[in-house]
Amino acid sequence: MHRQQLVSICAAILMILGLCGGCGFRSDGPPSFFVPPQSTTTTSAATTSTTDTAISTTTSRITNATKTSTTKRSNLTGSHKIDVPVLAQKPEYPSGCESVSAVMALQYFGEPVRVYQFIDAHLPMNSRFHYKGGMRYGPSPYEYFIGHPTSEQSYGCMAPVIEKALVSYFGDDSRVINATGASLPELCARYIDNDLPVLVWVTIAMLETYTSAEWYLEDGSLFEWPANEHCMVLVGYDKNNYIFNDPYSGKIVKHRKALSEDRYAALGQQSIVITR
């Protein structure tokens, strides 16, 4: 059997078993399988500090994403934090970190929207996979959420999908900025310091990312799904850390600046901002 055919079949089996998702799952070991996390539904806003300096960095093999050859290191001084409502994605939305993060930002601006309303009315979703010539084909996560946020057996989506959903919510694009390509220090100087939270694509707990599944898009290009893909809301920074509203834990979390910048770069420096 051709190697690519074997990889595609294995990826399909993992998808069926629910072992290769985005923020619905985390990895605790080598990139051979996912271990479902223990459920946590707390919505406490108590800040937690993570011990993440021992986690090694990596470069994600994301295709069709904005990539940069270098990561701009932080030269931020001082500190700043925005008070953004904290929402937990579990148990209702185990793979819905992107939508939950978007709703946190919307509620910060006083928008009376619930997560289920945002998903049902505005989020483009697609879970149609098929085989052609022995190869697995599926939708692009830059066009759709792959699966459904209420299912653990889903992947997730990238920044353009949430941009599209927010434009649908507002009725036009006047309050939505796709800031993809800007570094975390730039996002802080441009938006956080002006009390505008930022949706950023990183990884769960700033863990390593690697290719956990792959499929062909309709244009014939091969897409590689980045393991541990996650979306959080950047709400601040201090001398050593960036501060996030993390829908996965339902808490405010801190991660070291250098590691956060590496993980953000590995996911293509994707970011979305809602303006006033």
Sequence and secondary structure as in RCSB ss.txt:
>XXXX:A:sequence
MHRQQLVSICAAILMILGLCGGCGFRSDGPPSFFVPPQSTTTTSAATTSTTDTAISTTTSRITNATKTSTTKRSN
LTGSHKIDVPVLAQKPEYPSGCESVSAVMALQYFGEPVRVYQFIDAHLPMNSRFHYKGGMRYGPSPYEYFIGHPT
SEQSYGCMAPVIEKALVSYFGDDSRVINATGASLPELCARYIDNDLPVLVWVTIAMLETYTSAEWYLEDGSLFEW
PANEHCMVLVGYDKNNYIFNDPYSGKIVKHRKALSEDRYAALGQQSIVITR
>XXXX:A:secstr
  HHHHHHHHHHHHHHHT S STT B  SSTT  B           EEE   TTS       SSS   SS     
  S EE        TTT TT HHHHHHHHHHHHTT    HHHHHHHH  EE   EEETTEEE   TTTSEES TT
 SS  B  HHHHHHHHHHHHSSSTTEEE TT  HHHHHHHTGGGT  EEEEEEGGG    EEEEEE TTS EEEE
ETTEEEEEEEEE SSEEEEEETTTTEEEEEEHHHHHHHHHHTTS EEEE  
